[in-house]
Amino acid sequence: MDGSLWKSILLFLCVGLAVYSIINLKQRAVKIGAWKDGEDDPMLTPDMYRNAGADIPPKKAGEKRIIWVMISYLPNVRAGSELTAEDQIAFLQKKGWTIYVLVTRWVVPEHRGVKIYPIQAGRVFDSPHIEALYKSADLICLQNYSLSEFSLQVSHIPRPIVVFIHSQNDNKDILNFRMETPIYVVYNVNFIKLESANLHPSIVIHPKVETAPFRVSKKNAKYVTLINCNDNKGGEILIKLAEALPDIQFLGIKGGYSGQIIADPRPPNLTYMETQTDMRHVYEKTKVLIVPSKTETWGRVAVEGMASGTPIVVSRSPGLLECVGKSENSCDRANISCWIEKINKLMTDEKAYAEASALSKERVAELDTEKEYERLNTFLEDAAKRHKE
């Protein structure tokens, strides 16, 4: 064999080894816990799925156990439903529940004291430890996950399933049918429950926001702010408003999910900030918050903004209107003239601004008095007791 052939073979092997190393880099990183915020989800090996849950201890006498099944969870996805789940899980833990989280998008083994395990969509029993975990549960909570797919896979395990609904089309059709498995439903807003033909026991639990951290003092607040510049949240509308109101400063906060609509070239009065983990710095700079969403079933950022008395202008999405309540200041999403008029008035009319700010604080005071997660705990306790073996 001549030297040139050997060189070709050696080059081929080197390239193959490099490709293999790149492909498996994520797998090696996750094994040593090296995943960092902002990185892509790591790739998992078959063995990692098969061994998931091996460290779960046997259920103790009197222990109340919940298995919470989702597509994603914190820290890699910081959307409203994941943040709400984090708050609900933390509250329920204080009420004595032991909770384990199962996700199809897995990045870390634990988040704020909650163990997280990987499952594959459509193959929830790759691990015998996970199957044993399901059998030990008092309740299985399902969020942002297909009920029809999941219920077929766990039909041999007679455990009640509590479905958390955070969007209008979430499991909409399947909830119209009776099932062999007991089903309970938790809606995050009244309007979704009212428009649903749900045949199962249900309750409405508004997402709670700990508003105290967001009662910030304004520091040179000068911006009209949009949080998350994707299409649904209004990234294109932000650009149009900045172009229409050149004397007003606009701020766009890049979201942690979905494609972001970023002006290029950027109007001189439009500033962008990268995804923020501490939103208090944003609200300190924000004079008016806009939420021109196509669809929104609640509006966590609206509550956070109102906590510091920030006037909010929202689209007429039913969930947003239910969220902002008495402080409503709304426009049809496509009516740019309405947005321009309302923003211009709030930014130039001190009396109008003061009135809107007062209404924001009053609405937050109303939301703070709601005992939503106490009601959730009671609902889950009752569901578990009905089916206790």
Secondary structure, 3 states (H helix, E strand, C coil): CCHHHHHHHHHHHHHHHHHHHHHHHHHHHHHCCCCCCCCCCCCCCHHHHHCCCCCCCCCCCCCEEEEEEECCCCCCCCCHHHHHHHHHHHHHHHCCEEEEEEECCCCCCEECCEEEEECECCECCCCHHHHHHHHHCCEEEEECCCHHHHHHHCCCCCCCEEEEECCCCCCCCHHHCCCCCCEEEEECCHHHHHCCCCCCCEEECCCCCCCHHHCCCCCCCCEEEEECCECCCCHHHHHHHHHHCCCCEEEEECCCCCCECCCCCCCCCEEEECCCCCCHHHHHHEEEEEECCCCCCCCHHHHHHHHCCCCEEEECCHHHHHHHHHHCCEECCCCHHHHHHHHHHHHHCHHHHHHHHHHHHHHHHHHHHCCHHHHHHHHHHHHHHHCCC
